[in-house]
Amino acid sequence: MKLNLRSFFGRLMISHLAVILIALVVIGLIFGYLIQNYYFGLREWKATNNGKRIAKLVSSNVTGRNLRSNEIKSARQKIKTIARSANMDIAIANEKGEIIFDSTTLEAFDLELKNREVERVLEGNSITKKIRGPQRQSLLMVFPLLWKQEQTKSIILGPDDEIEGKVLGSIVVRSPLGSISETVWEILRLILYASLIAIIAALGLSFLFASRVTKPLERINESALEIADGNFERVELPENSSQEIERLVEAYNYAVEQVEETLDKKERLEKMRKQFVSDVSHEFRAPLTSLKGFLEIFQEQELSAGEIKNYADIMYKDTEYLEHLIDDLAVLGKLDSGELKLDREIIEAQEIIMRAINSLQHKLKENQLQIKNSFINNVPDLYVDPNRMQQVMINLLDNAIEHSPLGGKIIVKTKYHEGENSEVEFAIIDQGPGIPEDELDNIWQRFYKVDTARTRSEQGSGLGLAIVKDIIEQHRGRVKVENIKERGAKFSFVLPEDALVNKN
């Protein structure tokens, strides 16, 4: 797998690796420093203890206040043994700083003492120094040997003590630090090996972690590119994802869903627009063609008074149809655009029904139809737009008139359903031939017309029921249509509780 350093995955891996390396380097440096200090302190402690042992050996051979070479002759072998066992170089100097004994044949002791503040030691101070040689590094410690007045034979090592007597000389201990460096480097080498294993393991875990983080992002990117091809596939959320990734995937899927719905809606609207234009053109074409035909007859033929009146009546009906069609289209346009706002006020249900019946009184008489109006369960007043609700009732009653036989009866029922969600139902029942079951779902569509054999008039635009549906839905209600078993159809609509006036 090729690692792209500019990718989020690559940068995530590099950042993890950088953090791991920095942490390991810091840990290695701290460990190296602590280990070196520990071993240095351990060597210093051993040198101090050996210095005290040598001081005791020297004290057993000193006879006066001056330290002489022949006085420590018997202790030389023991001092050399201590030096060899402790891997140290040990020397003894007198009060003048002259070496009177050394465990090796190193001549550098004299030079180191003269050049490294021996005067301070002869004043009773202890010195601890790191000596860097051409091949190795050493720890040099110089302790003063003190003679106490109150004790006849007592020489003590006092690196941390206060001066309480004459300085007889000094004990010089030099401990090579090469083994310390080797030990430190060996430990650091082990840390390095462990770090390499840790880096490999950490990189493996980082790879898995980065993959879990970036995989949804890559899938989102692929899905976004597929949207351009019209494929609105959702991104699946990986298991055990972080909250941030989960929210991102959910937000993206929601956005994809909204885009898909918007495009579907746009596509539906475009189809509706084309269908609307086609339907409007069709509805206008028939009466306009009729008007044009009659006008051509008037131009080309000499007509009798009776023929002129007959043709004029037909032209008047066509003109009236066009007028109603334009009015209905204007209402639908306002409903679709939201320009038609509801002007609500309190009004009785009975008043709305009677207004509609009175408006259609002439048509009812013409078709010898009776209206039976009934109210059930003490219907409350309504809080609606009276003009819009009157238009609803007129459209439904007019539809019932068109489909009812001569001398028939139309029933208007108003029923109050009281309960947790109270509502009022209005139903208009005719005695017509009913509606084919396969056409019930289409009855509320714009420009939809049933078989003309089921109605006495061919002048309907097919917009009346669509207007009813839009107005009722604007009142947050719902419409329904069903066939009556005996004969006829039942058109009903329901107004919700917020369109009712509380009777209390």
C-alpha positions in Angstrom: 0.0 0.0 0.0 1.5 3.3 -1.1 1.4 6.0 1.6 0.4 9.4 0.4 1.9 11.9 2.9 -0.6 14.6 1.8 -3.6 12.4 2.6 -5.4 12.5 5.9 -4.4 8.9 6.5 -0.7 9.6 5.7 -0.6 12.6 8.0 -2.3 10.7 10.7 0.2 7.9 10.5 3.1 10.4 10.4 1.8 12.3 13.4 1.4 9.0 15.3 4.9 8.0 14.4 6.3 11.4 15.4 4.6 11.2 18.8 5.9 7.7 19.4 9.5 8.6 18.4 9.5 11.8 20.5 8.1 9.8 23.5 10.7 7.1 23.1 13.6 9.6 22.7 12.5 11.5 25.8 12.1 8.3 27.8 15.5 7.1 26.6 17.2 10.3 27.5 15.6 10.4 30.9 16.4 6.7 31.6 20.0 7.3 30.4 20.4 10.3 32.7 18.8 8.6 35.7 20.8 5.4 35.2 24.1 7.3 34.7 23.4 9.3 37.9 22.5 6.2 39.8 25.7 4.3 38.8 27.8 7.5 39.4 26.3 7.8 42.9 26.9 4.1 43.5 30.6 4.5 42.5 30.9 7.5 44.7 29.4 5.7 47.6 31.7 2.7 47.1 34.7 5.0 46.8 33.8 6.7 50.0 33.4 3.4 51.9 36.7 2.1 50.6 38.3 5.3 51.6 37.1 4.8 55.1 38.4 1.3 55.2 41.8 2.5 54.0 41.7 5.3 56.6 41.4 2.7 59.3 44.3 0.7 57.9 46.4 3.8 57.7 45.4 4.8 61.3 46.8 1.6 62.7 50.3 2.4 61.4 50.6 6.1 62.1 52.8 7.0 65.1 52.8 10.8 65.0 51.2 13.8 63.5 53.2 13.4 60.3 52.4 10.8 57.6 55.4 9.0 56.3 55.8 6.3 53.6 57.3 3.7 55.9 54.4 4.0 58.3 52.0 2.4 55.9 54.3 -0.2 54.5 52.4 -3.0 56.3 49.0 -1.9 55.0 50.1 -1.6 51.3 49.1 -5.1 50.3 45.7 -4.8 51.9 45.1 -1.5 50.2 46.1 -3.0 46.8 43.7 -5.9 47.5 40.9 -3.4 48.2 41.8 -1.5 45.1 41.8 -4.6 42.9 38.5 -5.9 44.3 36.8 -2.6 43.9 38.3 -1.9 40.4 39.8 1.3 41.7 43.2 3.1 41.8 44.1 4.2 45.3 46.9 6.5 46.4 47.9 8.2 49.7 49.5 11.6 49.8 51.2 13.4 52.7 50.4 16.9 54.0 52.6 18.4 51.3 50.6 16.7 48.5 53.4 14.2 47.7 52.3 10.7 46.8 53.7 8.2 49.3 51.7 5.3 48.1 49.7 4.2 45.1 48.1 0.9 44.2 49.4 1.1 40.7 52.4 2.5 38.9 50.4 5.3 37.4 52.5 8.5 37.5 49.5 10.6 36.6 48.4 10.6 40.3 51.0 13.3 41.1 50.0 15.4 38.2 46.3 15.1 39.0 46.8 16.1 42.6 48.9 19.1 41.8 46.6 20.3 39.1 43.3 19.7 40.8 43.1 21.9 43.8 45.1 19.7 46.3 45.4 22.8 48.4 41.7 22.6 49.2 42.0 19.1 50.3 44.9 20.0 52.6 42.6 22.6 54.1 40.2 19.8 55.1 37.9 19.8 52.1 36.8 16.8 50.1 36.9 16.9 46.3 34.9 14.8 43.8 35.8 15.2 40.1 35.1 13.6 36.8 38.4 13.2 34.9 38.2 12.9 31.1 41.3 11.1 29.7 42.2 10.3 26.1 40.8 6.9 26.3 38.5 6.8 29.3 36.6 8.7 31.9 37.3 8.4 35.6 35.8 9.5 38.9 38.5 11.2 41.1 37.7 11.5 44.9 40.2 13.1 47.4 39.5 12.8 51.1 41.5 14.5 53.9 43.1 12.4 56.6 42.6 14.2 60.0 44.5 13.9 63.3 42.3 14.5 66.4 44.0 16.0 69.3 42.1 14.1 72.0 42.9 10.7 70.4 46.4 9.4 70.4 46.1 7.2 67.4 43.2 8.1 65.2 43.1 9.1 61.6 39.6 9.5 60.2 38.2 10.0 56.8 36.0 13.1 56.8 34.5 14.0 53.4 31.3 15.2 55.1 32.6 16.0 58.5 33.7 19.3 60.0 37.5 19.8 60.5 38.4 18.9 64.0 42.2 18.4 63.8 45.3 18.7 61.8 45.3 17.4 58.2 47.9 14.6 57.9 47.4 14.0 54.2 44.8 12.7 51.8 43.5 9.5 50.3 43.0 9.6 46.5 40.6 7.2 44.9 40.2 7.0 41.2 37.4 4.8 39.8 37.1 4.3 36.1 33.7 5.1 34.7 34.1 3.1 31.5 32.0 0.3 32.9 29.3 2.8 33.8 29.2 4.1 30.2 29.1 0.6 28.9 26.3 -0.3 31.2 24.3 2.8 30.3 24.8 2.1 26.6 23.8 -1.5 27.1 20.6 -0.4 28.8 20.0 2.2 26.1 20.6 -0.5 23.5 18.0 -2.7 25.2 15.6 0.3 25.3 16.3 0.9 21.6 15.4 -2.8 20.7 12.3 -2.6 22.9 11.4 0.7 21.3 11.7 -0.8 17.8 9.3 -3.5 18.8 7.0 -0.9 20.4 7.2 1.3 17.2 6.2 -1.7 15.0 3.3 -2.6 17.4 2.3 1.0 17.7 2.4 1.5 13.9 0.2 -1.5 13.5 -2.3 -0.2 16.0 -2.0 3.3 14.4 -2.7 1.8 11.0 -5.8 0.1 12.3 -6.9 3.2 14.1 -6.2 5.5 11.1 -8.0 3.0 8.8 -11.1 3.1 11.0 -11.0 6.9 11.1 -10.3 7.4 7.4 -12.4 4.6 5.9 -15.7 6.4 6.5 -14.2 9.6 5.1 -13.0 7.8 2.0 -16.5 6.3 1.6 -18.1 9.7 2.0 -15.8 11.0 -0.7 -16.7 8.1 -3.0 -20.4 8.6 -2.3 -20.1 12.3 -3.0 -18.6 11.5 -6.4 -21.3 9.0 -7.1 -24.0 11.6 -6.4 -22.9 13.3 -9.6 -23.9 10.1 -11.5 -27.3 10.1 -9.7 -26.4 7.4 -7.3 -27.6 8.5 -3.8 -26.1 5.6 -1.8 -25.9 6.1 1.9 -22.7 5.5 3.9 -22.8 2.7 6.4 -21.5 3.6 9.8 -18.7 1.3 11.0 -19.1 -0.5 14.3 -17.6 1.1 17.4 -17.0 4.4 15.6 -16.1 7.6 17.5 -18.9 10.1 18.2 -17.4 12.6 15.8 -17.3 10.1 12.9 -20.8 8.9 13.9 -22.2 12.4 13.8 -20.3 13.1 10.5 -21.7 10.0 8.8 -25.2 10.7 10.1 -25.0 14.3 8.9 -23.8 13.3 5.5 -26.5 10.6 5.1 -29.1 13.2 6.1 -27.7 15.6 3.6 -27.8 12.9 0.9 -31.3 12.1 1.8 -32.4 15.8 1.6 -30.6 16.2 -1.7 -32.3 13.1 -3.1 -35.7 14.3 -1.8 -35.1 17.7 -3.3 -34.2 16.4 -6.7 -37.1 13.9 -6.6 -39.4 16.8 -5.6 -38.0 18.9 -8.4 -38.5 16.1 -10.9 -42.1 15.6 -9.7 -42.7 19.3 -9.9 -41.3 19.4 -13.4 -43.5 16.5 -14.4 -46.5 18.3 -12.7 -45.6 21.5 -14.5 -45.5 19.8 -17.9 -48.7 18.0 -17.1 -50.3 21.2 -15.9 -49.3 23.1 -19.1 -50.7 20.2 -21.1 -53.9 20.0 -19.2 -54.4 23.8 -19.2 -53.8 23.9 -22.9 -56.3 21.1 -23.4 -58.9 22.8 -21.2 -58.5 26.1 -23.1 -58.3 24.5 -26.5 -61.8 22.9 -26.5 -63.9 26.1 -25.7 -61.6 28.3 -27.8 -62.0 26.0 -30.8 -65.7 26.0 -30.3 -65.8 29.8 -30.1 -63.6 30.1 -33.2 -65.9 27.7 -35.1 -69.0 29.7 -34.3 -67.4 32.9 -35.3 -66.4 31.5 -38.6 -70.0 30.4 -39.1 -71.1 34.0 -38.3 -68.6 35.3 -40.9 -69.4 32.9 -43.7 -73.1 32.1 -43.4 -76.3 34.0 -43.1 -78.1 32.7 -40.1 -81.6 33.0 -38.8 -82.5 34.7 -35.6 -83.1 31.3 -33.9 -79.7 29.9 -35.1 -77.9 33.1 -33.9 -79.5 32.8 -30.4 -78.7 29.1 -30.2 -75.1 29.6 -31.2 -74.8 32.7 -28.9 -76.0 30.6 -25.9 -73.3 28.0 -26.6 -70.7 30.7 -27.0 -71.8 32.2 -23.7 -71.4 28.9 -21.9 -68.0 28.4 -23.4 -67.0 31.9 -22.2 -68.4 31.2 -18.8 -66.5 28.0 -18.6 -63.3 29.8 -19.5 -64.0 32.4 -16.8 -64.5 29.7 -14.2 -61.3 27.9 -15.4 -59.3 31.1 -15.0 -60.7 31.8 -11.6 -59.9 28.2 -10.4 -56.3 28.5 -11.8 -55.8 31.7 -10.0 -56.9 30.2 -6.7 -54.7 27.2 -7.2 -51.8 29.4 -8.1 -52.2 31.4 -4.9 -52.5 28.2 -2.9 -49.3 26.8 -4.4 -47.3 29.9 -3.9 -48.6 30.5 -0.3 -50.0 33.9 -1.3 -53.5 32.8 -0.3 -53.5 33.4 3.5 -56.3 32.2 5.7 -58.4 35.0 7.2 -59.8 33.0 10.1 -62.8 34.1 12.2 -65.4 32.4 14.3 -68.4 31.2 12.4 -71.2 28.6 12.7 -71.0 25.5 10.6 -74.6 25.9 9.7 -74.0 29.3 8.2 -71.2 28.1 5.9 -73.4 25.3 4.6 -76.4 27.6 4.0 -74.3 30.1 2.2 -73.2 27.4 -0.3 -76.7 26.0 -0.7 -78.1 29.5 -1.4 -75.4 30.1 -4.0 -76.5 26.9 -5.8 -80.2 27.3 -5.3 -80.8 27.9 -9.0 -78.9 24.8 -10.1 -80.7 22.7 -7.5 -84.1 23.8 -8.8 -83.0 23.3 -12.4 -82.1 19.6 -11.6 -85.0 19.1 -9.2 -82.7 18.1 -6.4 -83.4 18.2 -2.6 -80.9 18.9 0.1 -81.1 17.1 3.4 -78.9 18.9 6.0 -78.3 17.2 9.4 -76.1 17.9 12.5 -74.9 15.3 14.9 -73.6 15.8 18.5 -74.0 19.5 19.0 -71.4 20.8 16.5 -69.3 23.7 17.9 -68.5 26.9 16.1 -65.6 26.9 13.7 -62.4 29.0 13.6 -61.8 29.0 9.9 -61.6 31.3 6.8 -65.4 31.6 5.9 -64.8 32.5 2.3 -62.5 29.5 1.7 -64.8 27.1 3.5 -67.7 28.4 1.5 -65.8 27.7 -1.7 -65.1 24.1 -0.4 -68.8 23.5 0.3 -69.8 25.0 -3.1 -67.3 22.8 -5.0 -68.5 19.6 -3.2 -72.2 20.4 -3.6 -71.7 21.4 -7.2 -69.9 18.1 -7.8 -72.8 16.2 -6.1 -75.3 18.1 -8.3 -73.4 17.1 -11.5 -73.5 13.4 -10.6 -77.0 13.1 -9.0 -80.0 12.0 -11.1 -82.9 14.4 -11.8 -85.3 14.5 -8.8 -82.7 13.0 -6.5 -81.5 13.9 -3.1 -78.2 15.2 -1.7 -77.4 14.6 2.0 -75.1 17.0 4.0 -74.0 15.6 7.3 -72.0 17.4 10.0 -70.8 15.4 12.9 -68.8 16.4 16.0 -66.3 13.7 17.2 -65.5 14.6 20.8 -62.4 13.1 22.5 -58.7 13.6 23.2 -58.3 15.0 19.6 -61.7 16.5 18.9 -62.7 17.1 15.2 -65.7 18.0 13.0 -66.5 15.9 10.0 -68.5 17.2 7.0 -69.9 14.7 4.5 -71.7 15.3 1.2 -73.5 12.2 -0.2 -75.0 12.0 -3.7 -77.1 9.3 -5.4 -75.0 9.2 -8.5 -73.4 6.1 -10.2 -70.4 6.2 -7.8 -66.7 6.2 -8.7 -64.8 3.2 -10.1 -62.6 1.8 -7.4 -59.4 2.2 -9.5 -60.2 5.9 -9.9 -60.7 6.8 -6.2 -57.1 7.6 -5.6 -57.0 10.0 -8.5 -60.2 11.9 -7.8 -58.4 14.8 -6.0 -55.8 15.3 -8.8 -55.9 18.5 -10.8 -57.7 18.3 -14.2 -58.9 14.8 -13.4 -62.4 13.9 -14.7 -64.4 10.8 -14.4 -66.1 9.2 -17.4 -68.5 11.8 -18.9 -71.1 9.1 -19.1 -71.4 9.4 -15.3 -72.2 13.1 -15.4 -74.7 15.3 -17.1 -72.3 18.1 -17.9 -69.1 18.2 -19.9 -68.2 21.6 -18.6 -66.2 20.7 -15.5 -62.6 21.7 -15.5 -61.4 19.0 -13.1 -60.0 21.6 -10.7 -62.8 21.9 -8.1 -61.9 18.9 -6.0 -58.2 19.8 -6.2 -59.0 23.2 -4.7 -61.1 21.5 -2.0 -58.1 19.3 -1.0 -55.6 22.2 -0.9 -57.9 24.5 1.2 -58.7 21.7 3.7 -55.0 20.8 4.0 -54.2 24.5 4.6 -56.6 24.3 7.5 -54.6 21.2 8.6 -57.5 18.9 7.8 -57.9 15.9 5.6 -60.2 14.8 2.8 -61.7 11.4 1.9 -63.9 9.8 -0.8 -65.7 6.5 -0.8 -68.6 4.8 -2.6 -71.9 4.1 -0.9 -73.0 0.5 -1.1 -76.6 1.4 -2.0 -75.7 4.0 -4.6 -73.7 7.1 -4.9 -70.5 8.6 -3.5 -69.5 10.2 -0.2 -67.1 13.1 -0.2 -66.0 14.2 3.3 -63.5 16.4 5.0 -62.4 16.7 8.6 -61.3 19.8 10.5 -58.9 19.3 13.4 -59.3 20.6 17.0 -57.4 23.9 16.3 -60.1 24.8 13.8 -62.8 24.4 16.5 -64.0 26.9 19.1 -64.1 25.4 22.6 -67.6 25.1 23.8 -66.6 25.7 27.4 
